[in-house]
Structures are given as C-alpha cells and as structure tokens.
Amino acid sequence: MSKVVIDLGTYSFKFAFGTKTYSFDFHEIKCSEYGDPYNGKEITDLDAFKKMINKVFETLEVKPNTCQVIVSVHVHEPYELDEVLANYFFNELNVKGFYIAIQPVLSMYSVGKLDGLVVELGQKYVQVVPARKGWAVSGSIKVAKISENFEIETITNLIQESINSIKESSHAILLQNIVVAGFNATEEFEGELEKKLTEIYTNKTIKISGVHVKTGRHNSSLIGGCILSVQEKFDEMWLTKNKYQELGQKVLKVLYTVPEEARF
C-alpha cells in the first residue's frame, strides 16, 4: 500500500511517497496557481484546495483509495481544519488510512530525534514546539507571525517562554536538542541563535541541529513525514474511515493528546 505525505505550506504544497531514507523525489504545487486557497491556518477556498489535493495524486500517478496519507499542518487550534481534512480524505477520496501531524514534530523526526525543542522558521510564522517521545507538548507551544522587523530577540523570547512553561529539570534536555527547520532556517540563523541562547543560558549546554543543507531545511517536515509513514511502529497510529465514522471529531483530538508517559 502506498504511503503519501502532503506538507501543507502557505505558498505551496509539497508531497512525496513514504521512504526509509533521505533519498527521495518530492514534488511541489504553488498555491498561487490555484488562487491561494490555504493561508497556513485555514482553508479559504475549499474547491480550489480540493483541486490542489487532486493534483497531488495525479502527479504521483496513484489512486487515493489505494493510499495511506499523512498531512502535515501548521500548529493550530481549534480543530475545524482537521475535521474538514478528515471528511474530505475519508468521505470523498476514500483513503485507506489518514493521519494529521504538525510540521515541527515531523521536522524533529527528520533528524532522528524524539525529545527536544523545534524552532520552525517559516515564511510567515515561527513555531517553537517542545516535544517529548515524539509528541508535541501543546501547552508550551509558542507561535508568532513574522514581520519585516522580526528579530532574533523575538525568537529567543519565544524559546524562553516555551522552556519556562516546563519544569526546570527538563530544561537541559530541551536546550541540548534544539532542531532548527523551515524556509528561513539558514546556517547563519542557526549560528546566531546558538550565540544568543548561550548568552542567556550561561550554565547550560546548547546544541542545535538541522536537516542537511543539501536536502533542504525547508523540506524537513516533509522528510520527517516520509520517514515516519513507513515505520512499523507507526502502523497502529493510522486512522481508518470506520473509526472516524464511529467516533467523529473526538478521534482527531487523540492525535494531539500527549500520553502521560510522554510528558515532561
């Protein structure tokens, strides 16, 4: 059964087949070609959005009803977008399995980590997301819109706010496992961030990692999704149409409910 990963971006949708390695071909569709039906948080034109998704399967030359699909999205609440996506993929495309993941967590998978702090620097938003055992710690997520005057201090403030909301005994784990990802996550940014955090946390070790530059840090969530989708341990995480029809929106919230053993 084909595993398909679709990364929903503000300016484009990227997609690829699942793979166990970093060597894979990915495709991209520009949102502007369809009237920009998705703004990063919500679908503004559902018909155009559906045309983009249909184009994904046409490009991959695969039928949706033969696939299990991971869709990666921006950190958001409430869950209306998730319900729209689930209804469309299950009731119209009839996919075999479906899963919604937030982009920063998939970026963490892309560098082989399960615990740490993801700084996802996109084209419109910066997302700071602490993760434990592969789960986002939702109460400590910080998001800010990027403007022309957006500075490194703004990001370090978000990081401090996120870390301070978690018990102090876990701070070292987060600071030693910072993952930098996203469209604007350059090597220069990584170096500047490390310098700033070292000045702030003088008695802590700071370690920052990112996806290999040649692969593209702006592809990190897509890479993480492709790797995750083919893992045997992930098999039990797929949602099915029967389960969704039985439990409805409640089953979607389970995707964001961190198990007790995975909490900081």
N, C-alpha and C positions, 0 to 999 in steps of 0.2 A: 504494500500500500504506500502511495506517495505521501511524503511529508512536505508540506509547503509552508514557508514562513513569509508573512507580509508585514513589513515595517511601515507604519503609517506616519509619514512626516508632514510638516506644514507645507512644504513646497514640492514634495514628491513621495511616491510610494515605491519602496524598494522590495524586491522579492526574490526568492531562490528556493531550491529544493533543499531539504534537510541533508546534512552531511556530518560525518565524524571528524572531518579535518577542516583546516582553514582554506584549503584549495577548492574553490567553488566559483561558479559563474553566477553573478547576480544581475538582475535587470532593474530598470528604473523607468517610472512613468511620471512625467511632470504634471502636477496638479493644475497648472495654468492652462494646459491643453484641454481641460475639462471645466474651466471656469472657477477653479479653486473651491471645490465643494467641501473641503475639510480644513479647518483653521488650527488644528493642533489639539483642540479640546472638544469640539463638537462638529457634527456634520451639518453643513449649511445648505446643501443641495443633495438630497438623498438619491435622486435619479442619476445625477452625474456621478455621485460616489459609486453607485452600483455599476455604472459603465466602466469606471476605473478598475473595479474588482474583476469584472468580467474580462477586461483586457489582460489582467494578470494571468488568468487561466488560459486564455487564448495564446499568449506569448509563451507560456510554459508547455503548451500543447498537451494539456491534461484536463480531464473532466473533473469538476468539483466533487461529484458524488463518488469518486474513487480516492479521495484525499482526506488526510487529517491536516488541519490548518491551525497554525499559531499566528495570531495577530498581535503585534506589539503596539502599544499606545503610550501617549504622554501620561504622566501621573495626573489623575483627575478624580474628582468626586463631584456630585453623586454618581450613580451608576447608570444613568439613562443611556449613554453611548454604548455601554456594554450590552444592554438589553436590545438595542437596535441592531447591533452587530450579530448577536446570537440569533435573533429572529431571522435575519437575512441569510446567514450562513446555514442555519439548520432548515428553515422552512422554505427557502427559495432555491438555495444551492444544494441542499441535501448532503452536506459534507459528512464524512464518516465520523469525524471527531473534531472538536474545536477547543481552543484554549486562548484566553486573553492574558497577555503578560505586559507588565510595564517595562518600558525601554531600559531604564537604568539597571534593573535586575538582570536583564539579558546581557547588558554590557559587562556585568560582573562575571557572568558565565563565560563570556568570550575570552577572559584572561585566566580562566580556571579557578576562580575564587568563589566561595560561598559566604564568607564573612568579610565585612568591610564597609567602606563608605564610597558611594559612587557620586562623582561630580560630572553630570551630563551637561555639557555646554553646547546647546543647540543654536539654531539661527534666530529663534525668538525667545526661548526660555532657558534658564539654568535650573536644573533639578538636582538637589542634594538629597541622596537617599541612602540611609544606613540599611544594611542587610545582614541577616543572621540565618545561617544554614540555607541560603538561597531564597529567603523570604524578606520582603521589604518591611521595615519597622514603620508602619503607616503613621503613627502618632509623632514621628520625628522627621518626617519628610518636609523639606523646605523648597519652595518654588518662587522664582522671581522672573519677571519679564525683562528682557534685555533691551536697553535703550542706547542711544548714541553716547550717553555719559556714563554708561555702565563700566565700573572699575573693579579691579581685583579685590579691593576692600569690601565691596558688596558681597562678593563670593565668599571671602573668608568670614564675614559676619554670618552668612547663612550656615556655613560649616560649623561655626562656634555654637549657633543656636541649636542646630541639629544635635551636635555632640553633647551639649549641656542638658538636653532633654532626656539623656540616657544615663543610667547610673555610672558613677565615676570609675568603677572597677572595669568597665568595658571600654573606656576611652582609648587605652593603649592599643587594643585590637583594631579599633576603627582607624586610628592615626597611622598604624603600620600597614594598613591595607586600603589605601585610597586608590580608587580607579578613576582615571580621567578619560572621558569619552565625549563624543559629539562632534558636530560640524566645525566648531571653533576651538576644539581641543588640540591646539598646536603644541609642539615641543617647547616653544618659548613660553607658552602659558603654563605648561607643566613645571618648568623651572622657576617661574615667578611665583607660582602657588606654593611650591616647596619652600622657597625662601621666606615667604610671608608666614607660613604656618610654623616654620622653625623659630621665627622671632616671637610668635605668640606662645607656642608650647615649648618653652626652653628646656624643660625637664623630660620631654617625651621624644621618642624616635619617630621621625616622619618618613614613610616610604610610599612613593607614588608610582603607579604603573599604568600603562595604557596599551591599547592594541597596537601591534606593529605598524609603523608609519606606512609601509608599502601596501598593507592590507587596507588601511584607511580607518582612522578612528571614528570617522563619521558613519562607518558601517558596523560599529561594534555591537549594537543591539541586534542587527540582522545576523551577524556572525554567531552571537550567543544563542539566538533562537534556532538557527540551523543546527548547531551542535546539540542543544538541549532536546530538540524534537526527535532525535534518533536514539536517545539514551533509553536503555531498558527500564531504568528506574522511573522514567517519566511516563511509561505506558499507562499506569493507573491514574494519572492526572488528567487524561483526556476526558472532556465532557462528551456525552452522546446525546443524540436527539431525544431518545426516550427519557433520559434523566432530566433533560431540560424541560420537556413537556410535562413531566411529573412534578418537578419542583419549582419550575419557573425562575424568576429573578433571584430567589434565595440561593440557588446553586451558584450563581455568578459571584455572590459576595464571599463564598467559600474561598474563591481564588485569592482574596485579599486578607483572609483571616489567618493570622500567624499562629501556628500551633504553640502551645505553652512551652514545649521543649526548645523552640527556636527563638525565644525571646531573650533579649539582653537583660 
